[in-house]
Amino acid sequence: MLNASTTSQKTAKSQKTSRGSISKRLKEIRIDEEVKIAVNLSLERFRYSDEREMEFPSSLTSNERAFIHRMAQSLGYISKSKGKEPYRILTIRKKGGLEKPQPTMPLTVSQNSLYFIRSLLQRFPITNKQRADLQLNNRSDMSVAAEHGESKASGGLNNGIPMVPRRRSPTELDSFRCSLPVHERQEEIVQLIRENRVVLVVGETGSGKTTQIPQFLLDECSRNGEPCRIFCTQPRRLAAIAVAERVAAERGESVGQTVGYHIRLESRISPKTLLTFCTSGVFLRTLMGGDASLTTVTHVIVDEVHERDGLTDFLLTKMRDVLQKIPTLKLILSSAALDVDLFLRYFGSCPVIHIKGRHFEVQELFLEDILRLTGFQNKDMKKYKEEMQTGMKLTFISSLVRVNEEKKRCLHPLCIIVCDCLSQNENDSDQLEPWLLKEMDSCMSNAFLSEDHDAFTQLFNLILYENVNVDYKHSETGTTPLMVAAGRGFLTQMEQLLSMGADINMKASNGWTALDFATHFQQTDAMDLLKSSLAESSQDESTLVQCGGAELSTEEQELLRQYHHSFNDERVDLDLIMNLLHNIVSTSNDGAVLIFLPGYDEIVALRDRILYDDKRFSTPSERYQVFTLHSDMQTLDQKKAMKTSPPGVRKIILSTNIAETSITINDVVFVIDSGKVKEKSFDTLSHVSMLKTIWISKASALQRQGRAGRCRPGICFHLFSRLRFNNMLEFQVPQLLRMPLQELCLQTKLLAPSSCSVAEFLSKAPQPPPAHAVRNAVHRLKTIDAMDQYEGLTDLGYHLADLPVEPHLGKMVLCAVVLKCLDPILTIACTLAYRDPFVLPAQGSQKRVALLCRRRFSSSSFSDHMALLRAFQAWQKARSEGWERAFCEKNFLSQATMDMILGMRTQLLGHLRALGFVRARGGSDIRDVNLNSENWAVVKAALVAGMYPNLVHVNKETSLFSSNREKKVHFHPTSALNEIKENSSAKLAQDLPTDWLIYDEMSRGHRMASVRCCSMVTPLTLAIFGGCAKQPYSVLQEPALPKATDIPLDDMSDSETEDLAEIRVDDWLFFELEREAAGLVFELRQKWQNLFIRRIRCPSKSWSQQDEAIVRTLVSVTEEQEAGLQQPTGIGQRPRPMPSEEGPQAFVNNPKTSGLLQIKSHSRNEASLPMSQPSGDPHSSSNSCPETSDSTSDIPSPSSSGKVLRC
């Protein structure tokens, strides 16, 4: 019915507006705020529980069910309604488990690659010992790995001796210290800490708890001549440094004497340091060294506990056990908004100290107050009010219409509708494209006049995929799809429309409702269905939520009803904020305004409105200074934002939640609180991350309110109702419940007793993570060979626990060491471990320019990892020339992030040296481990080893991208590969050099899953380096052959008689290729896995001829595959020149890529695989780690000088 050009326009439009359209449709579902609150609370509880399925009551209306359907879809859940009214039940369930296996993929291996592999296997056949090392029941790793058990994890605090602190020196800051509220409680605090093992301190912001309580302890020990040693944890690096510097200044000392700090990559401590401020991560690595590491510590202070980050909860779990073993240790928990009841239950009866801050009085105004005082009304509120008034008139008119029913029975039904038009149809049809209007009207007419069911199918497609309102009105008659279905008695279509949120009370141009149509055309079943739905809508929503709070006036109730029926409060109302901001600057002379917003888009949009779009703020422009605070934006003006503005100039700060606690702006008088925050969470079942805008907790709302009373009495405007506030969570959901647990599970094996399982240890947390989250994390560690089947750490697992990066990144780095392409992987791994160095531009108009800048760094390589690598290398060059800051500004890069990545590289390289993977000279020196760094094909092999199973397949026939858990995925907007979707996706998908790509993270925005940081890879690289190393016995058996009688020989074509086999990488990915090639690829994979296991077990041993030959073959094979993937030159350059150290050229391989392989024959022929028989070659033993001299392999060495890599 639609032509090709229309269809392509339609597709492009739907892709472009998918995100906005979902928000628009949520807006159009008009339900009361009480129901929204109840649904959100129910979904929140379900999200962090072990339950897989939840059922909603049958008392819900169709609109409410539609709202739940869409909320569930935005969280990645499956929702379904079943049953007939009034017993219709809505059920949602979590996605879990792998999807059905991917159809077997063809794999073609070039003859040159087969020659390289065959040459290797002829010289170094696989032995039985090597095969045995790859079996699941082999526990040899456990005995060897046990040697690591007592090793101290690096990166922790140094051992020290408790000493008596020296007396403080008088300073000019003493008077300020005495003015702090906490100073009045000094004796009480010190006494409680002396008499109790655990003390809870709840001190409001500005009370002085962070800087003074550690000093109280130092002064008390100094007076009494008692030795002490104190650790104080901070959730952020900058906080640890700032507090240490402040405390040292107050004591008249320099940092590094009595007071010091220790953060990642940096420490200022000495043997005399008795008070050390450190990050939670540094303290955790101290605990990983064993309980003995705290025997010389007298006090541990855990500050900002209310933030409940994953490491803090993890530390508290361990500290509760340590307290039982070290009777002299004291624990102080400090916070601005502590969940006292939770921690009292967790640590038993312990004293609680409440300390008030130095706040002035702050007046609170909620949404109903703001609407009443400002008189704010948007056009949708006015429209809703008019609809409510005209609705009453139409009810009267419709009763008059029915008087003339009998006179019109002789007319055609459609004529009745047309002739009785009493009012102009009012809908949003003017916003639809002409072809869409025509198509909708045509489908509705055909469905009504011809009773055409297919027309309804097209209607549903347009509603679902073209963002047409489910209550669309016919441009001439004003009828809706529900009215058409009711008039014709299409019950199935009626149920679908009601589940999608169709409004039963809508009226056509003649004033008829859907029930009127069903009654007029004597559709009895349709009448019953509509009547039951109408009965539901009249029920009280109090069954869903119990609402507390102050009674609202009739005026306030009506204002809130108008607002919530005209605006989707899941978004931020920038119109209301601008109205409120203008009200503030018009009615007051001074006082900074702090506006809390959830994210970058809202900050930039509001900033542009203030500076450019809203004429109320345009003259004179000098009256306003606008500052933005965001962790991913350049913060060059952050210090300016903290300074008091000049007289006559109003300071306006647009900030995320970073201004709640991390940054204090003293001259803030007015706070506008949107009530929203961006929160990242991880779905452990689907392995998808979500960055969603959610409602804040009560604790956060109080923190934001407190920002207004720092210098004088202030006002806080909450853009949510008292009802919403009363139903908010008391505290934020702990990060331990919404983060990937692989790294914590790995560290648990070093912290917990050997007899304690991971799940058992984590179940002792203040709020334990769901059991399925722990199980999935442990399973993931097993698939990357960090744990064996008995949950014991392997050799690789111990090394990964010692590296200061996530396990999959650690494996990627170790694979790069073996593959001798360390430097590029070091940069990529540190960037992924820290944060994206590309910043968001302050000007919204520059967003496109910033994206093009990122794509330029990718250099047509179809790789975001390449963009990260080349951006860092270009920054290094600019740094050596002294213009790195200008370079960062020009290319939208964060200077601070680049400095951090550089430091992390140095630290990670130091860990590798300490573990013996990188040596000072000779074999495995810095030159040796970078011999293949210029070869992007080899670098991507290490990426695959670390990223797998984060894999996406490109179906070139349908141009769809899918993963093992998501049927359809998209590229993240920041990905350099996103241009594939922006342009003709069908054509570009056809032209892509390969069918596969790896990604760092999958996230979900609304219903759409997107992947970020991607690189295209070849199937042969996946077949060799993907999956885990340990394989079941059945995988290594001789392939079973089909019976000769299965298929008549005469019916077989030449292609069907070819000898085919399957390589099974895991339960989802299967490759099909010729049987001989399958055998060769499979044995090369086994060679790689054995090599990696040997190098991990004996990292400092010399390389054998076999080791070199294996890696030389891997380099040749990965480079030989023709894929047309480009690589710029210079990707292997190191940050600075290294000493000239000659070493043997060795090539190595990586463990992460090993996986389950299964060879399955599809041929009738019984010819055996052309594989060499196992031999007892000494170089092929996986445990001996022989130190043989290097020699040149007889396998041809590939050239890596070409610009086009066939990888």
TIKOL-369541 format. One record per residue (C-alpha): residue in three letters; x, y, z. Coordinates in steps of 0.1 Angstrom, whole numbers, plus 5000, padded with zeros to 4 digits. Each point is the difference from the previous one (the first is absolute). Example, Ala and Ser with C-alpha at 12.3 -4.5 7.8 and 13.67 -1.06 7.14 Angstrom:
2
ALA512349555078SER501450344993
REM end
This chain:
1207
MET500050005000LEU503050235006ASN502550064973ALA503749935005SER501050375005THR497350045026THR501249695018SER503650125001GLN498850345013LYS498049825026THR502949785011ALA502350305003LYS497550205019SER499249725025GLN503749955007LYS500650375005THR497050065023SER499849675018ARG501350135033GLY497950325000SER496949814988ILE500049775030SER500150295024LYS497250164980ARG497849695002LEU500749975037LYS498850365003GLU496849914982ILE499049735025ARG498150215025ILE500049845034ASP500150155034GLU503250055019GLU499149755027VAL500049724974LYS503350114986ILE501650005035ALA498649655008VAL501249864967ASN503550145004LEU500349875035SER498849654989LEU502449994971GLU502950125022ARG499449725026PHE499749754972ARG503250124983TYR502349945030SER498349675011ASP500749644991GLU496449974986ARG499849934963GLU496350084995MET497550255015GLU496350024995PHE497850325002PRO496449995013SER497049984976SER498650325015LEU502350214977THR498550204972SER501149964964ASN501950335002GLU501849895031ARG500949674984ALA501350184970PHE502250215022ILE501449695017HIS500749834967ARG502150304988MET501850045033ALA500849635000GLN501350014964SER502350305009LEU501649775026GLY500449724976TYR497349785015ILE497549794982SER496350105007LYS496849834991SER496350045008LYS497749705000GLY496449925008LYS496850194993GLU498650295018PRO499450045029TYR502649735008ARG502850124977ILE503449945017LEU503250174990THR503349805006ILE503650124995ARG503049785001LYS503850054997LYS501949884970GLY502449735009GLY502349744985LEU501449984965GLU497950044970LYS499849704976PRO503349934983GLN501050214970PRO499649824967THR503349844990MET502250264984PRO502349924970LEU503750045006THR502550024972VAL503749965006SER502550094973GLN502449754987ASN502950205013SER498649995035LEU499549634997TYR503649964989PHE501250205030ILE498049795024ARG501049674983SER503750095002LEU499750085037LEU498249675008GLN502449794980ARG502950145020PHE498350025034PRO497149755001ILE497550025030THR500949755027ASN497649815022LYS501250215030GLN499050324982ARG496649864992ALA499549895036ASP500950355013LEU496950134982GLN497649775017LEU497450135025ASN500849755027ASN503750085000ARG500950155034SER503650064994ASP499550385001MET498749985036SER503249855014VAL502250254982ALA497750295007ALA500049935037GLU503550145001HIS498550344994GLY497749985031GLU502350185024SER501350264976LYS499250365009ALA497950194975SER501850294987GLY498750365001GLY499149995037LEU501150215030ASN503549945014ASN500649835033GLY500850255028ILE500650015037PRO497550185023MET501750295018VAL499050285024PRO499050304979ARG501950325006ARG498150295014ARG498350234975SER501450354993PRO497850305005THR498850144966GLU497850284988LEU497349744992ASP499449915036SER497250255004PHE498249864970ARG500349655014CYS498550115033SER497050154981LEU499049674984PRO497049825015VAL502049685005HIS502450185024GLU497450025027ARG499649625000GLN503849925001GLU500149845035GLU496849804994ILE501349874966VAL503449905014GLN498549825030LEU497549814979ILE502749884976ARG502249905030GLU497249795015ASN498649844969ARG501349804971VAL497650154974VAL498650365000LEU497650164976VAL500450384994VAL497250174981GLY501250364993GLU498350244978THR501950174972GLY502350275014SER500149855035GLY503849934997LYS499849625006THR502349914972THR502950225010GLN499650025038ILE499249645012PRO503449864989GLN501750295017PHE498149945032LEU501549655000LEU503550134993ASP499850265028GLU498549755025CYS502849754993SER502650285002ARG498750125034ASN499949645015GLY503349894984GLU498249724981PRO501349884966CYS497550004972ARG499849954962ILE496850114982PHE498649934965CYS497250224987THR498349894967GLN498550254975PRO497849904970ARG501950234976ARG503750084993LEU499750375001ALA498249995034ALA502849795015ILE502650264988ALA498050305010VAL499249885035ALA503649895006GLU501350344990ARG497450185022VAL500749795031ALA503750034996ALA499650384997GLU497950015031ARG502849825019GLY502750234987GLU501749734980SER500749904964VAL498249714984GLY502149685004GLN501050065036THR497449905026VAL497250034974GLY500349854965TYR497949854972HIS500249704978ILE498049984968ARG500449804968LEU503350104983GLU500950255027SER500850015037ARG501650245024ILE500849815031SER503149945021PRO501049765029LYS498750275024THR496650024984LEU497349905025LEU496850134982THR499749884964PHE497150114978CYS499449754972THR497549894975SER497849705006GLY501849814972VAL503450055016PHE498749885033LEU498449704984ARG503349894985THR501550035034LEU497449765014MET500849764971GLY503549975015GLY498549815030ASP498650095034ALA503550055013SER500250334980LEU497750165026THR501649875032THR502050325004VAL496950234993THR498150145029HIS497150184983VAL498349974966ILE497750294990VAL497749934970ASP498750344989GLU497050084978VAL498449665006HIS496650134987GLU501349994964ARG500049625003ASP502449944971GLY500849634993LEU503450015016THR498850165033ASP497449735005PHE502649744991LEU502450155025LEU497550005028THR499349634994LYS503649925005MET500550245029ARG497349845020ASP502049674999VAL503350185007LEU498550165031GLN499549665015LYS503749904994ILE501750335010PRO498650105034THR501950335001LEU498650144968LYS497350275000LEU497650084971ILE498350344995LEU497450044974SER499450364989SER497350144978ALA497850304993ALA496849784996LEU500649665014ASP497549725000VAL500349955038ASP497649715004LEU501849804973PHE503450045015LEU498849955036ARG498649664989TYR503249924981PHE502550085027GLY497849945030SER499350265027CYS502550284996PRO499750375009VAL498850264975ILE501250365001HIS497850274983ILE501850324991LYS498150304986GLY501550214972ARG500450384998HIS497150044977PHE497650294999GLU496349944997VAL498949884965GLN496450034989GLU498749714980LEU497650044971PHE498649694981LEU498449984966GLU496550095012ASP501350315018ILE502050104969LEU497049964976ARG497850205024LEU502450285008THR501350054964GLY496849944981PHE502049784976GLN497949854972ASN501449854968LYS497949964968ASP499349635008MET498650095034LYS497750264984LYS499049754974TYR499249735026LYS498050255020GLU498050094969GLU499449644992MET498749935034GLN497550294996THR499049914964GLY499649645011MET497150095022LYS498450194970LEU500549714976THR498349765025PHE496950224999ILE500250034962SER500449624995SER496849945019LEU498250234975VAL501549814971ARG498649675012VAL496450154998ASN500450004962GLU501449654998GLU496849844986LYS499850264972LYS503449914988ARG499949624999CYS499350014963LEU503350174993HIS503449834995PRO501949985033LEU502950214986CYS497550264987ILE498550035035ILE503550095014VAL500750254972CYS496650175001ASP500050045038CYS503350185003LEU499450255029SER503550125006GLN503450024982ASN502249705007GLU502850105024ASN503049785000ASP503650014992SER499549894964ASP501650324987GLN503349875014LEU499949694979GLU501349984964PRO497450024972TRP500749644989LEU499449885035LEU496750185004LYS498849864967GLU501149655009MET498350015035ASP496750144986SER500049744972CYS500749715024MET497250115024SER497550044971ASN500849664986ALA499849845034PHE496650155006LEU498349984966SER501549674988GLU500649845034ASP503649954988HIS502149835027ASP503250064979ALA499350375003PHE500249975037THR503449834998GLN501350304980LEU498450235027PHE502049825027ASN503250034981LEU499550374995ILE499250055037LEU502949795012TYR502850104976GLU499050354987ASN499250165034VAL496350054991ASN497950065030VAL497949705009ASP497050245003TYR500650154965LYS496850164987HIS498849964964SER500650344983GLU496450034989THR497949805025GLY502050025032THR499749625006THR502849825017PRO501349644993LEU498249885032MET496750144987VAL500449834966ALA500949675017ALA497050045024GLY497650084972ARG501049684981GLY500449785031PHE503749924995LEU500649885035THR503749904996GLN500950344985MET498050175028GLU502049825027GLN503350094982LEU499050364998LEU499050025036SER503249845011MET501950264980GLY498250285020ALA497050084977ASP497750255018ILE496549865004ASN498550355007MET501250164967LYS497250144979ALA499650024963SER498850314982ASN496449905006GLY500749965037TRP499849625000THR502449795021ALA501249654991LEU497249865022ASP497550204980PHE501349854968ALA499849655014THR496450075013HIS498850154968PHE501249714979GLN498949745025GLN503449855007THR499249845034ASP503449855007ALA501750334993MET497550185023ASP500849765028LEU503850054995LEU499750385000LYS497750015030SER502349795021SER502950234991LEU498050305009ALA499249845034GLU503749955006SER500850364992SER497750125027GLN501749805028ASP502150175026GLU503749984994SER500649985037THR500349624996LEU503450074984VAL501650255023GLN499450135035CYS500650374998GLY501250205030GLY500850365005ALA498150325006GLU496550054987LEU499950204968SER497550274993THR497549964972GLU501950254980GLU503449825005GLN498449674991GLU498650144968LEU503350174991LEU501949675004ARG497449814980GLN500350244972TYR503849995001HIS500349625001HIS497449964972SER501950244978PHE503749925007ASN501949685003ASP501850055033GLU502549734991ARG501850294982VAL501250335013ASP497750304994LEU502450264986ASP497150244994LEU499149995037ILE503650065010MET500450304977ASN496750145014LEU501249955036LEU503550144993HIS498550314985ASN497850035030ILE503049985023VAL502150264982SER497050234998THR499150005036SER503549995017ASN503150224996ASP502849755006GLY500849645010ALA501449724978VAL497649754985LEU501049634999ILE497949784976PHE500349635004LEU499649814966PRO500449644992GLY502450014971TYR501950174971ASP497050044977GLU497950195025ILE503050225011VAL500950114965ALA496350054990LEU499450225030ARG503250194996ASP499150084964ARG496650125010ILE501550245026LEU502850134979TYR498450014965ASP496449914997ASP498050165029LYS499650374994ARG499350065037PHE503649935007SER501650174970THR500350365012PRO502350095016SER501949674995GLU502750125025ARG497649945028TYR500349634999GLN502949755003VAL499149644990PHE502349725011THR499649634993LEU501249715023HIS500249654985SER502549735005ASP500449944962MET500250374990GLN503050225001THR500250165034LEU502450294994ASP497450245014GLN499249785031LYS502250225023LYS498250314986ALA496749855009MET501149965036LYS501050375002THR497650275011SER498650194970PRO500550374997PRO497350245012GLY497150034976VAL500849674983ARG497849705006LYS501849675000ILE498149704986ILE501549655004LEU498749714980SER501249685016THR499549635003ASN500049835034ILE503750085002ALA499050315019GLU498249805027THR503149925020SER503250014979ILE499950374992THR498950285024ILE498950344987ASN499650225030ASP498050304986VAL497149794987VAL496650135013PHE497649844976VAL499949634990ILE497849864972ASP499849635004SER498849804970GLY499849695022LYS501949804973VAL503349834998LYS501849784974GLU500649665015LYS502049724984SER498949655007PHE500849654987ASP497549734991THR501849685011LEU497649794979SER500350174967HIS503550145006VAL498750354989SER501050325017MET497450275004LEU500550375006LYS496650135009THR498550315013ILE498349915033TRP498550185030ILE502550085028SER499749875036LYS498850205029ALA503550025013SER501250164968ALA497050245000LEU501150125035GLN503650034989ARG498950224971GLN497850215022GLY502950065024ARG502150164973ALA497750315002GLY500850095036ARG503850035000CYS500350385004ARG496550125008PRO496449885001GLY499049854966ILE497249844980CYS500049664984PHE497549944972HIS499249634995LEU498649924966PHE498049715014SER497049975022ARG499949925037LEU498349684991ARG503049914978PHE502450105028ASN498249785026ASN500349704977MET503650044991LEU502649755011GLU501650105033PHE503449944986GLN501649934966VAL500149644989PRO503549875010GLN502449974971LEU500749645011LEU496549914988ARG500350174966MET503649934988PRO501849724983LEU501449775027GLN502849824981GLU502850215016LEU498649985035CYS499549634997LEU503749974989GLN501150215030THR497749805023LYS502149694994LEU502950195015LEU498150155029ALA497749715010PRO501249695019SER500849714976SER497049815013CYS497650284992SER498450034966VAL499650324982ALA496250005004GLU500349935037PHE502550295006LEU497950254980SER496949895018LYS501550175031ALA499950344984PRO497850275016GLN497649964970PRO501149684982PRO499849994962PRO497549764984ALA501149645000HIS499649984962ALA502350304995VAL502749825020ARG499549684981ASN500250174966ALA503250195010VAL501649675012HIS499049844967ARG501550294980LEU503349965019LYS500049634991THR499450074964ILE503150234999ASP502049735018ALA500550205032MET498249735020ASP499949634997GLN496849805002TYR500549965037GLU500050395005GLY503750005007LEU502350264986THR502249894971ASP503450144993LEU498450254977GLY497550085027TYR502750095025HIS501750234975LEU496750174991ALA499350065037ASP503350175003LEU499650234970PRO498250335007VAL497549964972GLU496949804994PRO500549634993HIS499250014963LEU502450294995GLY502749825020LYS499749704978MET500250224969VAL503350155013LEU501549665008CYS499049874966ALA501750314985VAL503249915019VAL500049664985LEU499150124965LYS502750275003CYS497750304993LEU499950145035ASP500250384996PRO496850064979ILE498149765023LEU501450185031THR498650334988ILE496649854990ALA499649805032CYS500850305022THR497650224981LEU497249755003ALA500849955037TYR499950375008ARG497750204977ASP499450134965PRO502650284994PHE497650174976VAL498050275018LEU496650144992PRO500150354985ALA498550285021GLN498350134969GLY497349774987SER500750114964GLN503549865003LYS498849655007ARG500249894964VAL503550154996ALA501249815031LEU498649674985LEU501750074967CYS503350065019ARG499749655016ARG499349844967ARG503050174984PHE502249825026SER498549664990SER501550054966SER497549794980SER501049695020PHE496549925011SER501350015036ASP499350225030HIS503049845018MET502150154972ALA498550345007LEU501049985037LEU503549884992ARG500850264973ALA498550285021PHE502349915029GLN503049974977ALA499350344984TRP499650155035GLN503449855009LYS501650174970ALA498350335009ARG501249965036SER503649954989GLU499750324980GLY498450195028TRP496650084986GLU497949715015ARG497450235016ALA499250174967PHE499949664983CYS497449885025GLU497850314995LYS500249964963ASN499249635000PHE497549995029LEU502249805022SER500450025038GLN503550095011ALA499449865035THR498849674985MET503049974977ASP502450065029MET498249735020ILE500249754971LEU503750074997GLY500549945037MET497949684999ARG502149874972THR503250055021GLN498449835030LEU498749714980LEU503349954983GLY501650005034HIS497749725011LEU500949804969ARG503750055008ALA499449895037LEU498249684988GLY502949924976PHE498150054967VAL502250294990ARG503749985007ALA502750265002ARG502149864972GLY500349704977GLY497049794991SER496650155010ASP501550355004ILE498050314990ARG501249974964ASP499349634998VAL496450035012ASN499350264974LEU501349824969ASN496549974985SER498650335013GLU499950154965ASN497849714988TRP496450105006ALA498849654992VAL501949865029VAL498950285023LYS496449914991ALA500749645009ALA500950115035LEU496850225000VAL497949694991ALA501649805027GLY499150265026MET496650114987TYR498549664992PRO497049925002ASN499150374993LEU499349924964VAL497650144974HIS499149834967VAL499250204969ASN497349844978LYS500750154966GLU496849884985THR497850185025SER502650275011LEU499249905036PHE502549995029SER499449735026SER501849855030ASN499649685020ARG497550175023GLU498450284979LYS498349944967LYS500650364989VAL502750245011HIS501150344989PHE503350195002HIS500350265028PRO499850354987THR503750065009SER501249704980ALA502050074969LEU498149714984ASN496750195005GLU500450154966ILE498949654987LYS496650085013GLU499950364992ASN500649944963SER498449734979SER500249715025ALA499149744975LYS502750094975LEU502750065026ALA499249675018GLN500549834967ASP503350174995LEU501449935035PRO503249814998THR498949735026ASP496849875016TRP501350035036LEU500950275025ILE501050005037TYR498950265025ASP500950125035GLU496550075014MET496449954991SER497650255014ARG496350064998GLY498250334994HIS496249955002ARG499449684979MET503050024978ALA503349825009SER503150174987VAL503749904999ARG502950245007CYS503749984992CYS499849754971SER502549854976MET499449784969VAL501849665002THR500349704977PRO498349665006LEU503449825001THR501250235028LEU496849905019ALA500549634993ILE503550015014PHE499850255028GLY496449995011GLY498549805029CYS501649825029ALA502949765000LYS498749715021GLN498049774979PRO497849695008TYR501249664990SER497449964973VAL501450304981LEU503349834994GLN498649674987GLU500349894964PRO497150154980ALA496949794995LEU499249944964PRO496449984986LYS498849674987ALA500549924963THR496349924997ASP498850345012ILE500250174966PRO499949824966LEU503350044983ASP498350104967ASP498350295017MET503250155013SER501550304981ASP503850054998SER499850275028GLU498049775022THR502549724998GLU502850225013ASP501449915033LEU498650265024ALA500450045038GLU498950245028ILE502250195024ARG498050085031VAL501350305018ASP497350005027ASP496349935003TRP499150284976LEU502750014974PHE500749734975PHE502150024969GLU499849764970LEU503049934977GLU501749734982ARG500949715022GLU503850024994ALA500050375007ALA497849955031GLY502549765014LEU503050234993VAL498250315015PHE499049795030GLU503549885007LEU501450354995ARG497550115026GLN501249735024LYS503650114994TRP499150355009GLN498149905032ASN502949785011LEU502550274994PHE498050265019ILE499649765030ARG503849935000ARG500950374999ILE497550095028ARG501449725021CYS503650084994PRO500250374988SER503750045006LYS501149684982SER501950034967TRP498249954967SER500449684982GLN500249954962GLN496549865001ASP498650315018GLU501550234974ALA498749784972ILE496550015014VAL499850375002ARG501650054966THR497349784986LEU497250195018VAL501450324986SER500149864965VAL496549865002THR498350305014GLU501750234975GLU499449774970GLN496250015002GLU498750254974ALA497650245015GLY500950344986LEU500350155035GLN502450295000GLN502550115026PRO501950325002THR503749995007GLY501750065033ILE497449825023GLY502849825018GLN501950315011ARG500850025036PRO499650315023ARG503750085002PRO503149854986MET501249695019PRO503649905006SER501449804971GLU499749655013GLU500649724976GLY498049685006PRO499049694980GLN497050044977ALA497349795016PHE496449974992VAL497449905026ASN496449925004ASN497150085022PRO497749815024LYS496850184998THR499349894965SER499849645009GLY496649854998LEU497849704995LEU500749844967GLN497949734986ILE500849834967LYS497049844984SER500149834967HIS497350054973SER501649774975ARG499349654990ASN503749944993GLU502049825027ALA503450154992SER501950095031LEU501150365008PRO503450084987MET501450075034SER503449905014GLN500149745026PRO500850105036SER503749985007GLY502250045030ASP501850314988PRO501550165031HIS499150354987SER496349915001SER499749925037SER497750255017ASN501549985034SER503749984996CYS500550374990PRO503349904983GLU502750264995THR501249924965SER501950234978ASP498150194974SER500449914964THR498550104967SER496849824992ASP499649844966ILE496650174997PRO500150304977SER499950335019PRO497250234989SER500550364991SER498250265021SER500950304979GLY496950014979LYS497350275004VAL497149764995LEU499849725025ARG498249684991CYS498949925035
REM end
